[in-house]
Amino acid sequence: MAAPRLMQSVRVLPAISHGILRYGSSSSETKEKVLQYLMNNFTSVQTIMKWNNDFKFWRLKTRNKRFYLIESMYGKNAAAAYYTLEQKGGVRFKGHAEWLPPNHKGRYHFQQYKDVPVECVDLSGSMVTYMGLSNIVGLQELRELNLSRCRYIDDWALSRLHVFKDSLQVLSLAGCHQVTERGLATLHHLQNLKHLDLSDLPAVKNKGLTLILLEEMLPACEIVGFDYTDGLYTEEIAASSERMK
């Protein structure tokens, strides 16, 4: 039964003839005509791809602009909260147990928080970039920062976190696939850090050695996501075990 269904699907595939879509051709004919169409209209395809890339860049830049007006009206804490909520994240102000999410209309009211410091910022899974961090680096009492699964967080972005050296206690970088050993080395400034999540960082090649170095730099910090044996060959582990006997 699978074969007839497959043939039925092939028959309805669109084909391109003289720049016009039509139906009823075979799979191989369709592929050839699609390829021919793309070759004949290569310049147009390139232009569309360029427009698409330009739009993505513009959208990313717009989402990470700095909110100077809100900062001038309500202060740095409110501006950081506004940016975070615009990124579909969450914030928690000092002295408040609840997290402040955006309401269903996307409106935020900061009058009651104008002079209240932001303690926790959750930007997990957001489009935050190096430039976007400009909206939160002015937070002087930030205790928790969640940057997990942020695709644009890289080593360059991590170099900006040194400003939180006196306050930051919890940091999550889990799933930030652009982060390498170089970026993690810049975290040595965060001497008050108590918990650091480094799960799922494929760009870090020798996680075991990196873990040892981070523990030396941050002796009071609990580091999760790395194991001492990560990055070591099985033969090396076995040889070390033999030497210890």
C-alpha positions as CSV (number, residue, x, y, z in Angstrom):
1,M,0.0,0.0,0.0
2,A,2.9,2.3,0.6
3,A,4.1,2.3,-3.0
4,P,0.7,3.5,-4.5
5,R,0.5,6.2,-1.9
6,L,4.0,7.4,-2.8
7,M,3.2,7.5,-6.5
8,Q,0.1,9.5,-5.8
9,S,2.2,12.0,-3.8
10,V,4.7,12.2,-6.7
11,R,2.0,13.0,-9.3
12,V,0.8,16.1,-7.4
13,L,4.3,17.6,-7.0
14,P,4.5,20.9,-8.8
15,A,6.5,21.2,-11.9
16,I,7.8,24.3,-13.6
17,S,7.5,24.8,-17.3
18,H,8.4,28.1,-18.9
19,G,8.2,29.7,-15.5
20,I,4.7,28.5,-14.8
21,L,3.7,25.9,-12.2
22,R,1.8,22.9,-13.4
23,Y,1.0,19.4,-12.1
24,G,1.2,15.8,-13.3
25,S,4.9,15.3,-14.0
26,S,7.2,12.6,-12.6
27,S,9.6,13.2,-9.8
28,S,12.7,13.2,-11.9
29,E,11.1,15.7,-14.4
30,T,10.1,17.9,-11.6
31,K,13.6,18.0,-10.1
32,E,15.1,18.8,-13.5
33,K,12.7,21.6,-14.2
34,V,13.0,23.1,-10.7
35,L,16.8,23.1,-11.1
36,Q,16.5,24.6,-14.6
37,Y,14.1,27.3,-13.3
38,L,16.5,28.2,-10.4
39,M,19.4,28.4,-12.9
40,N,17.5,30.7,-15.2
41,N,16.4,32.9,-12.3
42,F,19.6,32.7,-10.2
43,T,19.8,36.4,-9.8
44,S,16.3,36.7,-8.6
45,V,16.8,33.8,-6.1
46,Q,20.0,35.5,-4.9
47,T,18.1,38.8,-4.4
48,I,15.4,37.1,-2.4
49,M,17.9,35.3,-0.2
50,K,19.8,38.6,0.4
51,W,16.5,40.3,1.4
52,N,15.7,37.5,3.7
53,N,19.1,37.7,5.4
54,D,18.9,41.5,5.6
55,F,15.5,41.2,7.2
56,K,16.7,38.7,9.8
57,F,19.6,41.0,10.7
58,W,17.4,44.1,10.9
59,R,14.9,42.2,13.1
60,L,17.7,41.0,15.4
61,K,19.2,44.5,15.7
62,T,15.8,46.0,16.4
63,R,15.0,43.4,19.1
64,N,18.3,44.3,20.8
65,K,18.2,48.1,20.7
66,R,18.8,50.0,23.9
67,F,15.7,51.6,25.5
68,Y,17.1,55.0,26.3
69,L,13.7,56.7,26.7
70,I,12.5,54.3,29.2
71,E,15.8,54.4,31.0
72,S,15.6,58.2,31.2
73,M,12.0,58.1,32.5
74,Y,12.0,55.2,34.9
75,G,15.7,54.3,35.4
76,K,18.0,51.5,34.5
77,N,16.1,48.8,36.4
78,A,12.8,49.5,34.6
79,A,14.6,49.7,31.2
80,A,16.2,46.3,31.9
81,A,12.9,44.9,32.8
82,Y,11.2,46.3,29.7
83,Y,13.9,44.8,27.5
84,T,13.7,41.4,29.2
85,L,9.9,41.3,28.8
86,E,10.1,42.4,25.2
87,Q,12.3,39.3,24.7
88,K,9.5,37.2,26.2
89,G,11.5,36.7,29.4
90,G,10.8,37.4,33.0
91,V,12.2,39.6,35.8
92,R,12.0,39.7,39.6
93,F,12.4,42.8,41.6
94,K,14.1,43.0,45.0
95,G,11.7,42.3,47.8
96,H,9.1,40.6,45.6
97,A,8.6,36.8,45.4
98,E,6.7,36.7,42.1
99,W,8.2,37.0,38.7
100,L,6.9,39.8,36.5
101,P,5.8,38.5,33.0
102,P,4.3,40.6,30.2
103,N,0.5,40.7,30.2
104,H,-1.5,39.5,27.2
105,K,-1.5,43.0,25.6
106,G,2.3,43.4,26.0
107,R,1.9,46.4,28.3
108,Y,4.2,46.9,31.3
109,H,3.7,49.2,34.2
110,F,6.9,50.2,36.0
111,Q,5.8,53.2,38.1
112,Q,5.7,51.1,41.3
113,Y,9.2,49.6,40.5
114,K,10.9,52.8,39.5
115,D,13.4,52.8,42.4
116,V,13.4,49.0,43.0
117,P,16.4,47.0,41.9
118,V,16.1,44.1,39.6
119,E,17.5,40.9,41.2
120,C,16.7,38.2,38.7
121,V,16.6,38.2,34.9
122,D,15.4,35.2,32.8
123,L,16.4,35.6,29.1
124,S,16.4,31.9,28.4
125,G,15.7,31.0,24.7
126,S,15.7,34.6,23.7
127,M,17.4,36.6,20.9
128,V,19.6,38.5,23.2
129,T,23.0,39.5,21.7
130,Y,26.2,41.2,22.8
131,M,24.5,44.6,22.0
132,G,21.3,43.5,23.8
133,L,23.2,43.0,27.0
134,S,23.6,46.8,27.1
135,N,20.1,46.9,28.6
136,I,21.0,44.9,31.7
137,V,24.7,45.6,32.4
138,G,23.7,48.6,34.5
139,L,21.9,46.4,37.1
140,Q,24.0,46.7,40.2
141,E,22.1,44.2,42.4
142,L,21.5,41.4,39.8
143,R,21.8,38.0,41.6
144,E,20.5,35.6,39.0
145,L,20.9,35.6,35.3
146,N,19.5,32.9,33.0
147,L,21.0,32.9,29.4
148,S,20.3,29.2,28.7
149,R,19.5,28.3,25.0
150,C,20.3,31.8,23.7
151,R,21.7,31.1,20.2
152,Y,23.5,34.5,19.9
153,I,25.3,34.4,23.3
154,D,29.0,33.8,22.5
155,D,32.4,34.4,24.1
156,W,32.3,38.1,23.2
157,A,29.0,38.4,25.0
158,L,30.3,36.6,28.1
159,S,33.1,39.2,28.3
160,R,30.4,41.7,29.3
161,L,29.3,39.9,32.4
162,H,32.3,41.1,34.5
163,V,30.2,44.1,35.6
164,F,28.2,41.7,37.8
165,K,31.3,40.7,39.8
166,D,29.9,42.1,43.1
167,S,26.4,40.7,42.9
168,L,25.8,37.7,40.6
169,Q,25.3,34.4,42.4
170,V,23.5,32.2,39.8
171,L,24.3,32.0,36.1
172,S,23.0,29.5,33.5
173,L,24.7,29.2,30.1
174,A,23.1,25.7,29.3
175,G,22.6,25.2,25.6
176,C,24.6,28.2,24.5
177,H,26.2,26.5,21.6
178,Q,28.6,29.3,20.6
179,V,30.3,29.5,24.0
180,T,33.8,28.0,24.1
181,E,36.6,27.8,26.7
182,R,37.7,31.3,25.9
183,G,34.4,32.8,27.0
184,L,34.2,30.7,30.1
185,A,37.7,32.0,31.1
186,T,36.2,35.5,31.3
187,L,34.0,34.4,34.2
188,H,36.9,34.5,36.7
189,H,35.7,38.0,37.6
190,L,32.5,36.6,39.1
191,Q,33.9,35.7,42.5
192,N,30.5,35.7,44.3
193,L,29.1,33.1,41.9
194,K,27.5,30.2,43.8
195,H,25.9,28.2,41.0
196,L,27.0,27.8,37.3
197,D,25.1,25.6,34.8
198,L,27.2,24.6,31.8
199,S,25.1,21.8,30.4
200,D,25.1,21.2,26.6
201,L,28.0,23.3,25.4
202,P,29.3,21.4,22.4
203,A,31.8,24.0,21.4
204,V,33.8,23.3,24.6
205,K,36.0,20.5,23.5
206,N,37.8,19.4,26.7
207,K,35.2,19.8,29.4
208,G,37.1,17.9,32.0
209,L,40.1,20.2,31.9
210,T,37.9,23.3,31.7
211,L,36.0,22.2,34.8
212,I,39.2,21.9,36.7
213,L,40.3,25.4,35.6
214,L,36.9,26.9,36.5
215,E,37.0,25.3,39.9
216,E,40.4,26.9,40.5
217,M,39.1,30.3,39.4
218,L,35.7,30.0,41.2
219,P,36.4,27.9,44.3
220,A,33.0,28.8,46.0
221,C,30.9,28.0,43.0
222,E,29.0,24.8,42.3
223,I,29.5,23.9,38.6
224,V,27.1,21.5,36.9
225,G,27.0,20.2,33.3
226,F,30.7,19.2,33.1
227,D,32.4,16.0,34.3
228,Y,36.1,15.4,34.9
229,T,36.2,12.6,32.4
230,D,34.6,14.7,29.6
231,G,37.1,15.0,26.7
232,L,39.4,12.3,27.9
233,Y,40.0,9.1,26.0
234,T,39.0,5.8,27.6
235,E,42.6,4.6,27.3
236,E,43.8,7.6,29.3
237,I,41.3,7.0,32.0
238,A,42.3,3.4,32.2
239,A,46.0,4.2,32.4
240,S,45.4,6.7,35.1
241,S,43.4,4.1,37.1
242,E,46.3,1.7,36.8
243,R,48.8,4.2,38.0
244,M,46.7,4.9,41.1
245,K,46.6,1.2,42.1
